[in-house]
């Protein structure tokens, strides 16, 4: 299960046009302070007795939640420099949830600021906490800098994410539950600067005045060669769904990517000659992991289940797939069902071709009984394979060390799905990153640890934060 997150509210603006003279850049650790916005008896004040867990000594639900939030504030404070306190508001609310999916949280800057002392760019919106750090003064005194919301239904509603709850430990030992620390770290990062202020559906800028954001200045579309700061509204609308081709054009992130990201999940074709080469794939969230050694090699056959869309593998397969890699089409049933049906026929691997025009099939799901590797590929790659079937088509499912996962043209990709996902598009890393990154739009089992900030500090450095050693 990948739980969807609704992110990035912006509540007010403040154009700071006539402030004091510039001051020295901050060198001390940022002080992030939690502002509890919950009423008595609920959320961060919930008195329900609980047992200490995973290093969290709290003995009530509210205390454990507060302890996690304070730890997240400390972790971010130790990573970035600011002489101005960052006030972070937090509250628990009954956000949307179903038995299989949920909005985990939402967060964003409460104010944006422009034209303040030491700003690298004039007429550009900055998140208020970042603006304070650069200016060395509180640009919007008396107000919180970040507002964050978290889903109370995950603990309170038995029909929300059935079998899963928030995990309030500090030790990354959440098992099948949802690590609250990871989610809080993610949400605070949005408020600190990991978000744009443009509307992806309309392309419009925040305003008036209608300034670009510091984030959009480094959001680059490789198809047009333009940054979002340079585009028209219509061009931003098109770019927001240009999956795979919207990237972060920041020097710090680009330099750090090889030390953070791993080899790219790929289908490497060995035969026929016309298909030879490596094509990007999406590794499944279930089954065994791909490897960068020998991989899984086999002859490709097209699935045939004899019912409806016979190539979707939603029923037991009729054709011989023993020892083969099975190509199936997305749609009709879950990814795990498709792979399970191929596995039942003794297939050694599965390739799922997308039925949507952009990106590889996403390959989400969970099934501990799956023992064969599977990947998703684009519709174009699926069509190219079908064009040479039947025949001696041989491929390898592998982590290809010649390519860096989650990148395009040497840049790290941003999330740009089609259709647009308001609140998620552009303001996250793309889901093709491996290993999973803290600032992807969905929390996954592949996320290493809430304390592993991966590329997030580098993006912060690109937009103007000073990092601490």
C-alpha positions in Angstrom: 0.0 0.0 0.0 1.2 3.4 -0.9 -0.6 6.1 1.1 -1.3 9.2 -0.7 -0.4 12.6 0.8 -2.1 15.9 0.2 0.6 18.6 0.7 1.7 22.2 0.3 -1.0 24.7 1.5 0.0 28.4 1.4 -2.1 30.6 3.5 -0.8 34.2 3.2 1.8 36.4 1.6 4.1 39.1 2.8 6.1 41.3 0.5 8.9 42.8 2.6 10.0 45.8 0.6 11.6 48.1 3.1 13.5 46.3 5.8 16.7 46.9 7.7 20.2 46.7 6.2 21.7 43.3 5.5 23.1 41.2 8.3 25.7 38.4 8.4 24.7 35.0 7.3 23.5 32.8 10.1 25.9 30.1 11.4 24.0 28.6 14.3 21.7 25.6 14.2 18.1 26.5 13.5 15.7 26.3 16.4 12.4 24.8 15.3 9.7 25.1 18.0 6.4 23.1 18.0 3.2 25.2 18.4 0.5 22.8 19.6 -2.8 23.8 17.9 -4.9 20.9 19.3 -7.6 21.5 21.8 -7.5 19.7 25.2 -8.0 15.9 25.1 -7.3 15.3 21.4 -4.4 15.0 19.0 -1.2 16.2 20.6 -3.1 16.4 23.9 -4.7 12.9 23.7 -4.6 11.4 27.2 -5.0 7.8 26.1 -2.5 5.6 28.0 0.1 3.9 25.9 3.3 1.9 26.5 6.7 3.5 25.6 7.9 2.3 22.3 11.1 2.4 20.2 12.9 4.9 22.4 9.9 7.1 22.8 9.2 7.4 26.6 5.7 8.9 26.3 3.0 7.2 28.3 0.1 8.9 26.6 -0.8 9.0 23.0 -0.5 12.8 22.9 2.9 12.7 24.7 4.3 10.2 22.2 3.1 12.3 19.2 4.6 15.4 20.8 7.9 13.6 21.4 8.1 12.6 17.8 7.4 16.1 16.6 10.0 17.6 18.9 12.6 15.0 17.7 11.8 15.9 14.0 12.3 19.6 14.8 15.7 18.8 16.4 16.8 16.8 13.5 16.0 19.5 11.0 17.4 22.1 13.2 20.7 20.3 13.3 20.9 20.2 9.5 20.2 23.9 8.6 21.4 27.3 10.0 19.2 30.2 11.1 19.4 32.8 13.7 15.6 33.2 13.7 13.3 30.7 15.4 11.1 28.6 13.1 7.6 28.2 14.6 5.9 25.0 13.4 2.2 24.6 14.1 0.8 21.1 14.3 -2.7 19.6 14.7 -4.4 16.2 14.3 -7.6 16.1 12.1 -9.8 13.4 10.6 -8.3 13.5 7.1 -9.6 11.3 4.2 -9.0 7.6 4.7 -10.2 4.2 3.4 -9.3 0.6 4.3 -6.4 0.7 1.8 -5.3 4.3 1.4 -5.1 7.6 3.3 -4.0 11.2 3.4 -1.3 10.9 6.0 -0.6 14.6 6.4 -0.3 18.0 4.9 2.0 21.0 5.5 3.2 24.2 4.0 4.5 27.7 4.6 2.0 30.0 6.2 3.6 33.0 4.6 5.8 33.7 1.6 8.2 36.7 1.5 10.0 38.6 -1.2 12.5 41.5 -1.7 14.1 41.2 1.7 17.7 41.8 2.7 20.2 39.4 1.2 17.7 37.7 -1.1 19.5 36.1 -4.0 16.7 37.1 -6.5 14.4 40.1 -6.4 10.6 39.7 -7.0 10.8 36.1 -6.0 8.7 34.3 -3.4 10.5 32.5 -0.6 9.1 30.4 2.2 9.0 32.6 5.3 11.4 30.4 7.4 13.9 30.5 4.6 13.5 34.2 4.1 14.0 34.8 7.9 17.2 32.7 7.8 18.6 34.6 4.8 17.6 38.1 6.1 18.7 37.4 9.6 15.5 38.9 11.0 11.9 37.7 11.5 10.1 39.0 8.4 6.6 38.2 9.7 6.8 38.5 13.5 4.1 37.1 15.7 3.1 34.3 13.3 3.9 30.6 12.8 6.1 29.9 9.8 4.8 26.3 9.0 1.4 24.7 9.5 1.0 20.9 9.5 -1.9 18.5 9.8 -1.9 14.8 10.5 -4.5 12.1 10.1 -6.1 11.2 13.5 -8.3 8.5 11.8 -5.3 6.2 11.4 -5.4 5.6 15.2 -9.0 6.2 15.8 -11.0 4.7 12.9 -10.9 0.9 12.6 -11.9 1.3 8.9 -8.9 3.4 8.1 -5.9 1.5 6.8 -7.2 -1.7 8.2 -4.4 -3.5 10.2 -2.1 -0.4 10.2 -1.6 2.4 12.7 0.8 5.2 13.4 4.1 4.0 14.8 5.6 6.5 17.4 8.9 4.9 18.0 12.2 6.6 17.1 14.0 3.5 15.9 12.6 2.9 12.3 11.1 -0.4 13.5 7.5 0.2 12.3 7.0 -3.1 10.5 3.8 -2.8 8.6 2.7 0.3 10.5 3.3 3.9 9.4 6.4 5.6 10.8 5.1 8.9 12.2 8.6 10.3 12.4 9.2 9.9 8.7 5.9 11.6 7.9 6.6 14.6 10.2 10.1 15.0 8.8 8.6 15.0 5.3 5.9 17.6 6.2 8.3 20.0 7.9 10.5 19.9 4.9 7.7 21.1 2.7 7.3 24.1 5.0 11.0 24.8 5.0 11.2 25.1 1.3 10.5 21.8 -0.5 7.5 23.1 -2.5 6.6 25.5 -5.2 3.8 28.1 -5.1 2.5 27.7 -8.7 -0.8 26.0 -9.4 0.1 23.0 -11.5 -3.5 22.7 -13.0 -3.6 26.3 -14.3 0.0 27.2 -14.4 -0.7 30.4 -12.5 1.7 32.0 -10.1 0.9 33.0 -6.5 0.0 36.6 -6.2 -0.6 39.4 -6.5 2.1 40.3 -7.1 2.5 37.3 -9.3 6.2 36.4 -8.6 7.9 33.2 -9.4 9.0 31.1 -6.5 12.6 30.3 -5.6 11.7 26.6 -6.1 10.3 27.3 -9.7 13.6 29.0 -10.7 15.3 25.6 -10.3 12.5 23.4 -11.8 13.6 22.6 -15.3 11.7 20.9 -18.2 14.2 19.0 -20.3 11.8 18.9 -23.2 11.5 22.7 -23.6 14.8 23.6 -22.0 12.9 26.2 -19.8 12.7 26.6 -16.1 9.2 27.1 -14.5 10.3 30.7 -13.8 10.8 31.3 -17.6 7.5 29.6 -18.7 4.1 31.0 -19.5 1.1 29.6 -17.5 0.2 27.3 -20.4 3.8 26.0 -20.6 3.7 25.2 -16.9 0.4 23.3 -17.3 2.1 21.1 -20.0 5.2 20.7 -18.0 3.4 19.6 -14.8 2.4 16.3 -16.6 5.6 15.8 -18.6 6.5 12.8 -16.5 10.2 11.8 -16.5 11.4 15.1 -18.1 10.9 17.6 -15.3 14.0 17.8 -13.1 15.8 19.8 -10.4 18.4 22.1 -11.8 20.3 22.7 -8.7 24.1 22.2 -8.4 24.1 20.7 -4.9 21.5 18.1 -5.6 23.1 17.1 -9.0 26.5 16.7 -7.3 25.2 14.6 -4.4 22.9 12.3 -6.5 25.6 9.7 -7.3 26.3 9.2 -3.6 22.6 8.8 -2.7 20.9 7.1 -5.6 21.5 3.6 -6.8 21.6 1.8 -10.1 18.5 2.0 -12.3 15.9 -0.8 -12.3 15.9 -1.9 -16.0 14.9 -4.4 -18.6 18.1 -5.1 -20.5 17.4 -6.7 -23.9 19.9 -9.3 -25.1 18.0 -10.4 -28.3 16.8 -9.6 -31.0 19.2 -7.0 -32.3 16.5 -4.4 -32.8 15.7 -4.4 -29.1 19.2 -4.6 -27.6 19.9 -2.1 -24.9 18.6 -1.1 -21.5 15.1 0.4 -20.9 14.1 2.0 -17.6 11.7 0.1 -15.4 9.8 0.5 -12.2 10.7 -2.1 -9.6 7.8 -3.7 -7.8 7.2 -2.9 -4.1 6.6 -6.6 -3.6 8.6 -9.8 -4.3 12.4 -10.1 -4.3 14.5 -7.1 -5.1 16.4 -6.8 -8.3 20.1 -7.1 -8.2 23.0 -5.5 -10.0 24.8 -8.8 -10.6 23.5 -11.5 -12.9 19.9 -10.3 -12.7 17.0 -12.5 -13.9 17.4 -13.6 -17.5 14.8 -15.4 -19.6 12.9 -15.6 -22.9 9.9 -13.2 -23.0 6.4 -14.6 -23.7 3.1 -12.6 -23.9 0.5 -13.6 -21.3 -2.7 -15.3 -22.4 -5.4 -15.9 -19.8 -8.1 -16.5 -22.4 -10.6 -14.0 -20.8 -11.5 -10.5 -21.9 -8.2 -8.7 -22.3 -6.3 -11.9 -22.6 -2.9 -10.3 -22.0 -3.7 -8.7 -18.6 -3.0 -12.0 -16.6 -6.0 -11.4 -14.3 -6.9 -15.1 -14.6 -4.7 -18.2 -14.6 -2.5 -18.3 -17.6 -3.3 -20.8 -20.4 -0.1 -20.6 -22.3 3.2 -22.2 -21.3 5.2 -19.7 -19.2 7.5 -22.2 -17.4 10.9 -20.7 -16.9 10.0 -17.6 -19.0 9.6 -13.9 -18.3 6.0 -13.0 -18.9 4.9 -9.7 -20.5 1.5 -8.6 -19.3 -0.6 -5.5 -19.7 -1.6 -3.2 -16.9 -5.3 -3.0 -16.0 -8.2 -5.2 -14.9 -6.7 -6.3 -11.5 -3.9 -5.6 -9.1 -0.2 -5.9 -10.0 0.2 -8.6 -7.3 -2.6 -10.7 -8.9 -0.9 -10.5 -12.3 2.4 -11.6 -10.9 0.8 -14.3 -8.8 -0.8 -15.8 -11.8 2.5 -15.8 -13.7 4.2 -17.4 -10.7 1.6 -20.1 -10.6 2.6 -21.0 -14.1 6.3 -21.3 -13.0 7.4 -18.0 -14.7 10.7 -16.7 -13.5 9.8 -13.0 -13.9 7.2 -10.5 -15.0 7.2 -7.3 -17.1 4.0 -5.2 -16.8 3.5 -2.7 -19.7 1.7 0.5 -18.8 -1.7 1.2 -20.4 -1.2 4.9 -19.8 0.8 7.2 -22.2 3.5 8.3 -19.7 5.9 6.5 -17.3 6.3 2.9 -16.4 3.6 0.9 -14.7 3.9 1.9 -11.0 4.0 -1.7 -9.5 2.6 -0.9 -6.1 1.1 -3.5 -3.8 2.0 -6.1 -1.1 2.0 -9.9 -1.2 4.5 -11.9 0.8 3.8 -15.0 -1.3 5.4 -13.5 -4.4 8.8 -15.0 -4.9 9.7 -13.9 -8.5 10.9 -10.4 -9.6 8.6 -8.1 -11.5 9.0 -4.6 -13.1 6.8 -2.1 -14.8 7.7 -0.5 -18.2 6.2 2.2 -20.3 3.5 1.6 -22.9 6.0 2.3 -25.7 8.5 -0.3 -24.3 5.6 -2.8 -24.1 4.6 -2.1 -27.6 8.2 -2.5 -28.8 8.4 -6.0 -27.2 5.0 -7.1 -28.6 6.2 -6.1 -32.1 8.9 -8.8 -32.0 6.8 -11.5 -30.3 6.6 -14.4 -30.8 10.3 -14.9 -31.3 13.5 -15.4 -29.5 13.2 -12.3 -27.4 15.5 -12.5 -24.4 15.9 -9.9 -21.6 17.3 -9.5 -18.2 15.6 -7.8 -15.2 18.4 -6.1 -13.4 19.7 -3.0 -11.6 21.7 -1.5 -14.4 24.8 0.2 -13.0 25.3 2.2 -16.2 22.3 4.4 -15.2 21.3 6.3 -12.0 17.8 5.6 -10.8 15.5 8.6 -10.6 17.5 10.8 -13.0 17.2 12.1 -16.5 20.0 13.8 -18.4 22.2 13.9 -15.2 19.5 15.7 -13.2 17.2 14.3 -10.4 13.6 14.0 -11.5 10.7 15.7 -9.9 7.2 14.1 -9.7 5.1 15.1 -12.8 2.4 12.5 -13.2 -0.4 12.6 -15.8 -3.0 13.6 -14.8 -1.7 16.2 -12.5 -1.9 15.5 -8.7 -2.5 18.9 -7.0 -0.5 19.2 -3.9 1.9 16.4 -5.0 3.0 17.2 -8.5 6.4 18.9 -8.9 6.8 19.4 -5.1 8.3 15.9 -4.6 11.0 13.7 -6.0 9.9 11.3 -8.6 8.9 7.8 -7.6 11.6 6.2 -9.9 14.3 7.1 -7.4 16.0 4.2 -5.8 16.4 3.9 -2.9 13.1 5.6 -1.9 13.7 9.2 -0.9 12.2 11.1 2.1 10.4 13.6 -0.2 8.7 11.2 -2.6 4.9 11.7 -2.8 4.2 8.3 -1.2 5.6 6.6 1.8 7.0 3.2 0.9 8.7 0.3 2.6 11.8 1.2 0.7 12.4 4.4 2.7 15.6 3.8 4.5 15.1 5.8 7.7 13.5 9.1 8.9 16.9 10.3 10.0 18.4 9.7 6.5 17.7 13.1 4.9 19.2 11.9 1.6 18.9 14.7 -1.1 16.6 17.0 0.9 19.4 19.2 2.5 21.0 19.5 -0.9 17.8 21.0 -2.4 17.6 23.3 0.6 21.2 24.5 -0.1 20.2 25.1 -3.7 17.3 27.4 -2.7 19.4 29.4 -0.2 19.6 27.5 3.2 23.1 27.2 4.8 23.8 23.6 5.7 25.5 22.7 8.9 28.4 20.1 8.9 
